[in-house]
Amino acid sequence: MRELLHEILSSLRNNKLRTVLTGFAVSWGIFLLIALLGAGNGLMNSFMGNMEDYISQSVTVEGWRTSKPYAGYKEGRRIYLDQKDVQYTQGSEWRGVIENVSVSTPSTSATLSLSGNTVDGGLRGVMPDFQEQDKLKLAAGRFINPQDVIQKRKVVVISTAQAKELKPGEPEDLVGTWISIGQISYLVVGVYHTDERSFRRTVPIPYSTYKGIYDSSDKIEGITFNLKGVNTQQDHKAFEENYGGAIRRMHSIAPDDSRGIWIRNGYTDNMQMNTAGRMIRTAMWILGLLTLVSGIVGVSNIMLITVKERTHEFGIRKAIGAKPRNILSLIIAESIVITSIFGYVGMFLGMLACQVMDKTIGQNSVDLGMEKIQMLVNPSVGLDVAVEATLVLILAGTLAGIIPAWKAARVKPIEALRAE
Amino acid sequence: MALIELSDINKTYNNGQPLHVLKGINLQIQRGEFVSIMGASGSGKSTLLNILGILDNYDTGTYTLDGKLIKNLTEKQSADYRNRMIGFIFQSFNLIGFKTALENVELPLYYQGVPRKKRQELAMEYLEKLGLTPWASHFPNEMSGGQKQRVAIARALITHPQIILADEPTGALDSKTSVEVMQLLKRLNQEEGITIIVVTHESGVANETDKIIHIKDGIIGQIEENTRHDAWGGPIIK
């Protein structure tokens, strides 16, 4: 084995151009595959990550403006949900299907202040479920809990951006501090995370506290709940029609007016997202495999030429005593050594390219007006995928070498010696 | 018993038009002989040499080498016989270009499975014998024709073969070097008792050997005992 390796290395060292060409085909194939899959994954992560901010596993019903005249009302009427809708949603009709019903108020702009520092925010009365439903990530402290709602506590959760304006330093410094919102003092119990690309400025307070102080009407901005036992797209469609139809009847909205009541269904959004995600992933794999095929073709091509070019040398070797097995193992071992070494190089460079993408394009974000979206998030390929792809290429390169190697090994020495 | 015994060897090439190259060759070569096979191009001398060297097969007849019948051998067997019994010297040297002189010389031993260290020792020994010690680490393209042929001779000798087959060994050399190479072969034959068969179309080269076998149109013609060459000792006429 060591002898064979030594033989191969001397052959590779003395045929630099051929070695480099073969190696380049291998490296390039693996490099492209990994860079492509990495970029694809980055795109997927960005797509999924940005969507996660909006999509939750819940349904939100909101009042909107009608688009059709109905039952004596003109079009363009503003619909407000009220306590009757909440009772209907929680009612026996939907028992076992609708769970965790929670409500929130409209948001009103308010000024937060602390020892002379002020910052604006949208004050909104919410239930404890809001954190999960609005996908708020806490940086410090806690979110509004059921006790806050029951006791109508004057507690507030603010964003890290707002915390920074009120008091420079770490967000947790503000937890436990009393701040003023308008004329009323609130205790900061938690700080949720916002980054520079987010324009989120909601200031959640307990629903009951909001209702008690700012708005004693029955107006409810949104009803949010979870669904149970509704699984397929068709089931969701049927649910939306039945439930939405009932709400529309209660507010005298035309049955075919989709604008009066807006049902935002996070479940179906998620399903569509997953379908889209699967499609992107499949497309990436197809592209990747095609790249791999081109790499394999490159390697096979060079193997073919190599064997042809070396026929005379094999003739000499056979004349002085090389058995067919010796020739075969020489070619195969050579192709394994080349594809492994350069495959590894390609893998390394591909991963490096992913890092570079992360540091350059990954840092760019596209301004969508409302929010900034990062183009690529963590573009990378799992080490397992990279190693598997490299192994596939090594195997393919070797297999590609076997047929010409077999032919070369079978050629009669006299014919091989005649070849130039 | 003769080292080489050919009886009624026939060989036909079937490339489109059948070409009957060897038409019943009968030949015996004794151990320790220094023989040349001489003929014009197309006479079948190279085919004969290839059959002797187990590089090519024959259609009918028998060929025994050192008591072994050389017929219907597997690739593996013939490779083994070539490796252990025959040393080749070619007109175009047939050295491997990307290997040094030393590596070229030790290659036959590699196929015998001799360990590297031992191989290199032996190869150095043979290079020294042929006055090539300073060239051991040189590549073929850095050497003259005569030097290359001496490397090839060292490679042929290293396995202690029964016979050396030389196919136009001086064909690519100038006359001065040709003389040197032929003198070298003669010395190997006389001093080491190695059987040497030289194929050539040059009478000057054939004249250096002890026996000249003339071949014409695939048939052995005259076999000429050549005892005068030592006395004559003149330069090879090119």
Interface residues (C-beta under 8 A of the other chain):
Chain A: E3 H6 E7 S10 S11 N14 N15 E313 G315 I316 R317 K318 A319 I320 G321 A322 K323 P324 R325 N326 R410 K412 P413 I414 L417
Chain B: N50 G53 L55 D56 E75 K76 A79 D80 R82 N83 R84 F88 F90 N94 L95 I96 G97 F98 K99 E103 L107 P108 Y110 Y111 Q112 R116 R155 T159
